[in-house]
Amino acid sequence: TGGYAGLRVDAFAFNTDTGYTFHGLPWKPRIGIHVDSASGGADRTGGTLHTYQPMYPNTQYYVPNNEFAPTNFYDIAPRISVTPTATVTAEYYYSWLWRYSEGDAIYIGAPWPGAQGQNNYAVTALLPGRSIGRQSDFRVTWAITPHLLALGEIGIFYPGSALRAAGSRVTTFLDTNLTFKF
């Protein structure tokens, strides 16, 4: 809540990651679901903005390829993971992503690592269609030492109708990270 440029702001966001780990089974399989939402749109007659704008969005949580930002959306993502060793975890999930408000744009994450803020696919505010897209993702993490973590990930993003109309195509990406914590 608050105000911006003389307009009232009334926006929200929530994130969930719920699941159950079968500790008694080999590889400790975990089934779960990710359900998230962030408001979008505006009430022009009442002068209220409903578009949630996170100050420092972490788009890795939703779609690691930075295809969209956590603004004006909701999603559902079933997931399954296994832990074949004490230091290795493999996870697969499939996300369905929709616009919260069809009258607001679909937003892209920061255009480069470390960039601030978000941009939008402006033309999508004029295009019909709630579907942002679908994301298939497979991720493997390896805790090499207590202070060194390796991550490898491959994903495919299938854009929804509004993004396709704005020129988006199927995106395949590969991500690798090496993290040192001290």
Protein Blocks (a to p, Z undefined) as FASTA:
>chain_A
ZZeehiacdddddddddddddfkbghiiadddddddddedjdfknopafbdcdfbdcfkl
mmmnlmaccehiadddddddddfbfkbccdddddddddfblkbccddddfbghiacjddd
fklmmpgcjbfbdcddddddddfblmbccddddddddddfklmmnopacddddddddddd
ZZ
